[in-house]
Amino acid sequence: MWSKFCAFLLKLFGWKIMEPVAPEDKCIILGAPHTSKLDFVVAYLYYAAVGGKAHCMVKKELFKGPVGWILRKTGAIPVDRSRGSKLILSVIDEMNKQEKVHLAIAPEGTRQPVKRWKAGFHPIAKAVGCPVYLGYFDWGRKIIGRGKKFELTDDARADLVRLQEEYEKMHLTGRHPDMYVTH
């Protein structure tokens, strides 16, 4: 019932779903372009509409009171952003504890325009042994999907360059187009 309601909302707002839920029990689904807080809402509705439950990282300070309860229900994982290596280790630990987890990560790391994307997904995927998908939300064409599988190598920097090239080929438009940089 919830998935049908989420699909209805997406359709009502003019969005078209492009791919089903990822078939693996554990995976990382990147999300780009990340230019608006509404990206989370659209991505959540999409993944719920296709029958999945995506998890995302949210700063631990927001997990107080009713907001914390809502965040947990939507699949948010509390993280300490003060130290990057600690954050990655805590996410790896959380993914290893769970039987099924599809983790959504914005490779840009922020809603602001950045030339250098973050590669934190890379050590997480390698440590957990899970695939990475090139998820997207295109506000220009109003299409959303988990995208194709992206094969990782042992060279995170080279993979990040290839990743940005793949996203550039997709010609995506963010909700705030001037905030999205792929190169």
DRENMARGU-406087 format. One line per 10 residues: for each residue x, y, z of N, C-alpha, C. Coordinates in Angstrom, 2 decimals. Example, Ala and Ser with C-alpha at 12.3 -4.5 7.8 and 13.67 -1.06 7.14 Angstrom:
! DRENMARGU-406087
13.19/-5.69/7.80/12.30/-4.50/7.80/13.20/-3.30/7.80  12.85/-2.25/7.08/13.67/-1.06/7.14/12.90/0.03/7.87
END
This chain:
! DRENMARGU-406087
0.82/-1.20/0.00/0.00/0.00/0.00/0.87/1.27/0.00  1.91/1.29/0.85/2.78/2.45/0.95/3.49/2.69/-0.39  3.94/1.61/-1.04/4.65/1.77/-2.31/3.73/2.38/-3.38  2.47/1.98/-3.39/1.53/2.53/-4.36/1.27/4.01/-4.10  1.19/4.37/-2.81/0.98/5.77/-2.44/2.17/6.62/-2.88  3.40/6.13/-2.64/4.61/6.85/-3.04/4.69/6.98/-4.55  4.33/5.91/-5.28/4.32/5.96/-6.74/3.30/6.98/-7.23  2.14/7.02/-6.58/1.10/7.99/-6.92/1.61/9.42/-6.74  2.30/9.68/-5.62/2.82/11.02/-5.36/3.86/11.42/-6.42  4.74/10.51/-6.76/5.72/10.83/-7.79/5.05/11.16/-9.11
4.07/10.35/-9.48/3.35/10.59/-10.73/2.60/11.93/-10.68  2.01/12.21/-9.55/1.29/13.47/-9.35/2.21/14.67/-9.57  3.46/14.56/-9.14/4.43/15.63/-9.28/5.19/15.56/-10.62  4.78/14.62/-11.50/5.33/14.56/-12.84/6.58/13.71/-13.02  6.96/12.91/-12.01/8.17/12.10/-12.08/7.89/10.75/-12.72  8.89/10.25/-13.46/8.80/8.93/-14.08/9.90/8.04/-13.50  9.50/6.88/-13.05/10.43/5.89/-12.48/11.08/5.10/-13.61  12.42/5.01/-13.56/13.15/4.36/-14.65/13.64/2.95/-14.35  13.99/2.64/-13.12/14.50/1.30/-12.81/13.88/0.78/-11.51  13.85/-0.55/-11.37/13.33/-1.14/-10.13/14.38/-1.09/-9.02
14.02/-1.62/-7.88/14.91/-1.71/-6.74/16.15/-2.53/-7.12  17.28/-2.23/-6.51/18.51/-3.00/-6.77/18.30/-4.43/-6.28  18.76/-5.43/-7.04/18.49/-6.83/-6.69/19.33/-7.38/-5.54  20.46/-6.77/-5.23/21.33/-7.28/-4.17/20.80/-6.93/-2.79  21.18/-7.74/-1.80/20.80/-7.44/-0.41/21.51/-6.20/0.11  22.74/-6.00/-0.33/23.52/-4.83/0.09/24.10/-4.14/-1.13  23.97/-2.82/-1.16/24.54/-2.04/-2.24/24.62/-0.58/-1.83  25.35/0.17/-2.61/25.40/1.62/-2.45/24.81/2.21/-3.71  23.87/3.13/-3.53/23.26/3.82/-4.66/23.64/5.29/-4.54  24.46/5.73/-5.46/24.85/7.13/-5.47/23.68/7.95/-5.97
23.62/9.20/-5.57/22.53/10.07/-5.99/23.08/11.40/-6.46  22.88/11.69/-7.73/23.34/12.95/-8.29/22.33/13.40/-9.35  22.21/14.66/-9.58/22.86/15.77/-8.91/22.15/16.13/-7.61  22.93/16.40/-6.58/22.37/16.74/-5.27/22.47/18.25/-5.07  21.39/18.95/-5.41/21.40/20.41/-5.34/20.31/20.99/-4.44  19.48/20.11/-3.86/18.34/20.59/-3.09/17.99/19.60/-1.99  17.41/20.11/-0.91/16.91/19.24/0.14/15.77/18.35/-0.38  15.09/18.81/-1.41/13.99/18.03/-1.98/14.48/16.77/-2.69  15.77/16.70/-3.01/16.32/15.49/-3.62/16.06/14.29/-2.72  16.20/14.49/-1.41/15.95/13.41/-0.44/14.51/12.94/-0.54
13.57/13.87/-0.60/12.15/13.52/-0.65/11.83/12.73/-1.92  12.30/13.23/-3.05/12.03/12.55/-4.32/12.68/11.17/-4.34  13.93/11.08/-3.86/14.62/9.80/-3.83/13.93/8.82/-2.89  13.49/9.30/-1.73/12.78/8.43/-0.78/11.50/7.90/-1.41  10.72/8.79/-2.01/9.46/8.36/-2.64/9.72/7.34/-3.75  10.76/7.59/-4.54/11.10/6.67/-5.62/11.42/5.27/-5.08  12.32/5.21/-4.10/12.75/3.88/-3.66/11.62/3.15/-2.93  10.80/3.88/-2.22/9.63/3.26/-1.58/8.64/2.80/-2.64  8.48/3.59/-3.71/7.54/3.24/-4.78/7.92/1.94/-5.48  9.23/1.67/-5.59/9.66/0.44/-6.26/9.81/-0.73/-5.27
9.39/-0.50/-4.02/9.39/-1.58/-3.03/10.67/-1.72/-2.23  11.53/-0.73/-2.28/12.78/-0.80/-1.53/12.77/0.12/-0.32  13.80/-0.05/0.49/14.02/0.86/1.61/15.49/1.28/1.55  15.70/2.52/1.17/17.06/3.04/1.09/17.44/3.66/2.42  18.67/3.46/2.80/19.22/4.08/4.00/20.10/5.25/3.57  20.22/6.24/4.43/21.11/7.36/4.13/21.78/7.81/5.42  22.88/8.52/5.27/23.61/9.02/6.42/23.11/10.41/6.78  22.83/10.61/8.06/22.36/11.91/8.54/23.15/12.25/9.80  23.54/13.52/9.93/24.32/13.90/11.10/23.59/13.56/12.39  24.34/12.98/13.32/23.76/12.44/14.55/23.01/13.48/15.38
23.36/14.74/15.22/22.72/15.80/16.00/21.22/15.92/15.71  20.77/15.43/14.58/19.35/15.53/14.22/18.49/14.41/14.82  19.12/13.43/15.47/18.38/12.28/15.99/17.88/12.50/17.41  17.21/13.61/17.62/16.64/13.93/18.93/15.13/14.03/18.80  14.42/13.52/19.79/12.97/13.63/19.83/12.27/13.01/18.65  11.13/13.59/18.26/10.33/13.02/17.18/11.04/13.02/15.82  11.92/13.99/15.59/12.65/14.03/14.32/13.53/12.79/14.19  14.18/12.40/15.29/15.01/11.20/15.29/14.21/9.96/14.96  13.02/9.86/15.52/12.14/8.72/15.25/11.78/8.67/13.77  11.42/9.82/13.21/11.06/9.89/11.79/12.26/9.51/10.92
13.42/10.04/11.26/14.62/9.74/10.48/14.92/8.24/10.49  14.82/7.61/11.66/15.06/6.16/11.74/14.06/5.38/10.90  12.80/5.81/10.93/11.75/5.13/10.16/12.00/5.23/8.65  12.62/6.33/8.22/12.89/6.49/6.79/14.22/5.85/6.37  14.92/5.23/7.33/16.16/4.52/6.98/17.43/5.30/7.21  17.34/6.42/7.92/18.53/7.23/8.17/19.46/6.55/9.19  20.75/6.68/8.95/21.77/6.14/9.84/22.49/7.33/10.47  22.48/7.43/11.81/23.17/8.56/12.45/24.69/8.43/12.32  25.34/9.52/11.91/26.80/9.50/11.75/27.43/10.74/12.39  28.66/10.55/12.84/29.47/11.64/13.39/30.32/12.18/12.25
30.02/13.39/11.81/30.71/13.96/10.65/32.01/14.68/11.02  32.36/14.69/12.30/33.54/15.44/12.71/34.84/14.82/12.23  34.86/13.52/12.05/36.07/12.83/11.57/35.68/11.86/10.47  36.18/12.12/9.25/35.81/11.34/8.08/36.08/9.85/8.20  37.26/9.48/8.71/37.59/8.05/8.79/36.69/7.34/9.78  36.34/8.01/10.85/35.44/7.44/11.85/34.05/7.24/11.25  33.63/8.19/10.43/32.33/8.10/9.77/32.28/6.88/8.87  33.31/6.70/8.06/33.35/5.56/7.13/33.33/4.24/7.89  34.12/4.16/8.96/34.16/2.92/9.76/32.81/2.63/10.40  32.13/3.66/10.87/30.82/3.44/11.50/29.78/2.98/10.48
29.85/3.50/9.25/28.92/3.08/8.20/29.20/1.63/7.78  30.48/1.29/7.66/30.85/-0.09/7.33/30.32/-1.04/8.41  30.51/-0.65/9.66/30.03/-1.47/10.78/28.52/-1.64/10.73  27.81/-0.55/10.47/26.34/-0.59/10.39/25.88/-1.47/9.23  26.53/-1.36/8.08/26.14/-2.19/6.93/26.42/-3.66/7.18  27.51/-3.95/7.86/27.84/-5.35/8.16/26.88/-5.96/9.17  26.29/-5.16/10.04/25.35/-5.64/11.05/24.01/-6.04/10.43  23.64/-5.37/9.36/22.31/-5.56/8.78/22.34/-6.62/7.68  21.24/-7.34/7.58/21.11/-8.36/6.56/20.88/-7.75/5.18  20.09/-6.68/5.16/19.77/-6.01/3.90/19.89/-4.50/4.10
20.71/-3.86/3.28/20.84/-2.40/3.37/21.25/-1.84/2.01  20.46/-0.92/1.54/20.75/-0.18/0.32/21.05/1.25/0.78  22.31/1.62/0.72/22.76/2.90/1.24/22.82/3.94/0.13  22.10/5.03/0.31/22.10/6.14/-0.66/23.13/7.17/-0.21  24.01/7.55/-1.13/25.06/8.52/-0.84/25.13/9.52/-1.98  25.23/10.81/-1.63/25.46/11.85/-2.63/26.97/12.03/-2.78  27.54/11.65/-3.94/28.99/11.73/-4.09/29.53/13.16/-4.04  28.68/14.14/-4.28/29.14/15.52/-4.19/29.42/15.90/-2.74  28.75/15.23/-1.80/28.97/15.47/-0.38/28.27/16.70/0.17  27.64/17.49/-0.67/26.97/18.71/-0.26/26.02/19.15/-1.38
25.15/20.10/-1.06/24.27/20.64/-2.09/24.91/21.81/-2.82  26.08/22.24/-2.38/26.82/23.33/-3.02/27.62/22.79/-4.21  27.93/23.64/-5.19/28.73/23.15/-6.31/30.16/22.82/-5.87  30.62/21.63/-6.24/31.99/21.21/-5.93/32.59/20.55/-7.16  33.87/20.82/-7.40/34.54/20.18/-8.54/35.05/18.80/-8.16  35.42/18.64/-6.91/35.99/17.37/-6.45/34.97/16.63/-5.60  34.44/15.56/-6.14/33.46/14.77/-5.42/34.14/13.94/-4.34  33.36/13.47/-3.40/33.87/12.66/-2.29/33.91/11.19/-2.69  34.93/10.49/-2.22/35.09/9.07/-2.56/34.79/8.16/-1.37  34.11/8.66/-0.35/33.82/7.85/0.84/33.05/6.58/0.55
32.25/6.59/-0.51/31.50/5.39/-0.88/32.44/4.25/-1.26  33.61/4.60/-1.80/34.54/3.60/-2.34/35.04/2.64/-1.26  35.64/3.13/-0.16/36.09/2.18/0.87/34.94/1.44/1.55  33.77/2.07/1.61/32.61/1.39/2.19/32.22/0.20/1.31  32.07/0.44/0.01/31.69/-0.63/-0.92/32.73/-1.74/-0.93  34.00/-1.38/-0.92/35.07/-2.38/-0.94/35.06/-3.22/0.34  34.90/-2.56/1.50/34.92/-3.28/2.78/33.71/-4.20/2.94  32.55/-3.74/2.49/31.32/-4.52/2.62/31.21/-5.55/1.50  31.89/-5.30/0.39/31.81/-6.21/-0.76/30.51/-6.06/-1.52  30.06/-4.82/-1.65/28.78/-4.59/-2.33/28.97/-3.74/-3.57
28.04/-3.86/-4.53/28.13/-3.06/-5.75/27.70/-1.61/-5.52  28.06/-0.78/-6.49/27.70/0.64/-6.48/26.87/0.91/-7.73  25.78/1.63/-7.56/24.91/2.02/-8.68/24.96/3.53/-8.88  24.79/3.95/-10.12/24.80/5.37/-10.48/23.38/5.94/-10.44  22.85/6.08/-9.24/21.50/6.61/-9.07/21.43/8.08/-9.48  20.25/8.50/-9.90/20.09/9.87/-10.40/18.67/10.36/-10.19  18.55/11.67/-10.11/17.25/12.34/-10.12/17.43/13.55/-11.03  16.81/13.49/-12.19/16.94/14.53/-13.21/15.71/15.42/-13.14  15.90/16.62/-12.60/14.79/17.56/-12.44/14.34/18.14/-13.78  15.21/18.14/-14.78/14.85/18.68/-16.09/13.86/17.78/-16.81
14.15/16.49/-16.83/13.28/15.52/-17.51/12.33/14.82/-16.54  12.49/15.09/-15.24/11.67/14.47/-14.18/11.72/12.94/-14.26  12.95/12.42/-14.37/13.14/10.97/-14.34/14.05/10.63/-13.16  13.81/9.45/-12.59/14.59/9.03/-11.44/14.82/7.52/-11.51  16.00/7.10/-11.09/16.29/5.67/-11.10/17.56/5.35/-10.32  17.77/4.06/-10.10/18.97/3.62/-9.39/20.17/3.58/-10.31  19.93/3.65/-11.62/21.02/3.69/-12.58/21.71/2.36/-12.78  22.78/2.41/-13.56/23.51/1.18/-13.88/24.57/0.90/-12.82  25.01/-0.34/-12.79/26.05/-0.76/-11.86/27.38/-0.18/-12.32  28.16/0.31/-11.36/29.47/0.91/-11.64/30.54/0.03/-11.01
31.39/-0.53/-11.85/32.43/-1.44/-11.36/33.59/-0.66/-10.75  33.94/-1.00/-9.52/35.06/-0.37/-8.83/36.35/-1.12/-9.08  37.44/-0.38/-9.07/38.77/-0.98/-9.12/39.41/-0.73/-7.75  40.69/-0.98/-7.63/41.39/-0.69/-6.38/41.92/0.74/-6.33  41.67/1.51/-7.37/42.14/2.89/-7.46/40.96/3.85/-7.30  40.75/4.31/-6.07/39.60/5.17/-5.77/39.62/6.47/-6.56  40.79/7.07/-6.71/40.87/8.35/-7.44/40.49/8.17/-8.91  41.00/7.12/-9.53/40.67/6.86/-10.93/39.19/6.53/-11.08  38.65/5.79/-10.13/37.23/5.46/-10.16/36.37/6.72/-10.04  36.80/7.65/-9.21/36.06/8.89/-9.04/36.05/9.71/-10.33
37.15/9.74/-11.04/37.22/10.43/-12.33/36.26/9.76/-13.31  36.31/8.42/-13.40/35.40/7.69/-14.29/33.94/7.92/-13.90  33.68/7.94/-12.61/32.33/8.15/-12.10/31.79/9.51/-12.56  32.58/10.55/-12.39/32.14/11.88/-12.80/31.94/11.94/-14.32  32.78/11.24/-15.06/32.60/11.19/-16.52/31.30/10.50/-16.89  30.97/9.42/-16.18/29.71/8.70/-16.44/28.51/9.61/-16.16  28.55/10.34/-15.05/27.45/11.24/-14.73/27.36/12.38/-15.75  28.50/12.86/-16.21/28.49/13.93/-17.21/27.80/13.47/-18.49  28.03/12.22/-18.88/27.40/11.66/-20.10/25.88/11.57/-19.96  25.39/11.55/-18.73/23.95/11.40/-18.51/23.19/12.72/-18.73
23.89/13.85/-18.78/23.28/15.16/-19.02/22.11/15.43/-18.06  22.39/15.31/-16.79/21.37/15.49/-15.75/21.22/16.96/-15.39  20.03/17.32/-14.93/19.77/18.67/-14.45/19.34/18.60/-13.00  20.03/19.35/-12.16/19.65/19.43/-10.75/18.48/20.38/-10.57  17.87/20.32/-9.43/16.77/21.26/-9.15/17.28/22.69/-9.27  18.52/22.90/-8.83/19.21/24.18/-8.99/20.39/23.92/-9.93  20.17/24.04/-11.24/21.17/23.64/-12.23/22.56/24.25/-12.03  22.62/25.49/-11.57/23.91/26.14/-11.39/24.72/25.56/-10.22  24.11/24.69/-9.43/24.79/24.09/-8.27/25.40/22.74/-8.60  25.26/22.26/-9.84/25.73/20.93/-10.21/26.94/21.03/-11.13
28.07/20.45/-10.69/29.31/20.44/-11.47/29.79/18.99/-11.54  30.07/18.50/-12.75/30.55/17.13/-12.89/32.04/17.03/-13.15  32.70/18.12/-13.45/34.13/18.06/-13.76/34.89/19.19/-13.10
END
